Amino acid sequence: MTDKLATLTFKDDISIITLDDGKANVFSLSMIDDVNACLDKVPTESGCLVIKGREGMFSAGFDLKVIGSGDMSAIQDMSLNGFKMLSRILDFPRPVIAGCSGHGIALGTFLLCCCDYRVGIKGEYMIGANEMRTNMVIPIPILELIKFRVAQSHKYRAILGGTMYPIHSAIEAGLVDEVVDKDSFEKVIMSKAKDLATMGHPSYTLTKKLFVNDVSHKIKSALEELESKT
């Protein structure tokens, strides 16, 4: 592991961002900054982007140490920048694949909701938004995001019910698209990435922009309101 919490590598026309803080892959301000620095270097007119976690952990969400510190300025800074990062990934003009290498909890689940295709790995892993069980309010920027992606029949249980799904059940809920064995995980991700990298430009970019326009607009409006209050 390098001193960076998110690193960028390239394989042909596939860009790969790997999240690895050596622990739970929490989105501290440092992790968010590193992801944004990686995104700055990813081509936007060709290829495909893959975002994956470390073995056993995609992401456990925001850094609870910051949230538990009581430092409202630090909490707001981390939260707002995290929401902006998700908005950026949702709007990313090329295909985005998530390699869900383990647990995806809270913001980890919301990150999955930003990606065009989500590949999970078989195991005793959980996916879901647990905010209702930790006495936290889901703010509009990410509430709109999960409402956009979660299956209609699971909206109440996934959001208001705080349901944590075993990764194989997360397909039905609309939180992942495919779950594969550990041995084929990387191969499936790269095969899908190679396929989606062939999508034409600017046709893919323009269609994706139209497809996510409504939810993207709601998220950006909510972010502007949040930022005006900080």
C-alpha positions, 0 to 999 in steps of 0.5 A: 500500500502506498501513502495514497488512500486511492491510487490510479492505474491504467490497463490499455484504455481502462482506468482503475481507481483502487481504494485502500486505507488498510482498514475499512476504506472509510471516506475521510477528507484525505480519501475523498481528496485522493479519489478526486485527484485520481478522477482528474487524470481519467480520460473523459472521451474514451475508455472505461473507469473501474473503482474497486476496494481492498480485499474484503472491503469496498467501503464502510462509509464516512470516517466515523472518527470525524463524525464522533469528534463533534467538530461540526466544521470537520463533519460538514467539510467531509460530508459536503466533499463526499457528496460532491465526489459521488455527484462527480462519479454519477455524472462521469461521462464514460462508463463506470464499473464498481468492483465491490470486493467486500462490504459496502456500507452507508457511503460505500453503498451510495458509491455503488449507486453511482456506478453504471455496473456493479460486480460483487464478490461472493462471501459473507459480505453485507451491502446497505444503508444503515443510517436509520439504525445509527440514528442518522438522517440521510441527506437529500444528495444521497437520498435521491441517489439511492432512490434512483438506483434501488429497486422499487419493491425494496425502497422502503426496506432499503432506506427507511428499514435500514436493511443490510443485504447479504451481497447475493441478495443485493442484486434483487435490491438493485444495489449490485448487478452481478456476484461472482466467485473470488477466483473470477472477480478480476477477470469478470470486471476487466471483461466488462470494462473492455466491453463498455470501453467500446461505447462510442463518444460522444454518444455514450456521454450525451445519452448518460447525461440525459439518463441521469439528468433529473437525479443529477439536477436534484443532487446538485440543487441540494448540494448548493443549498447545503453549501450555502448553509456552511 
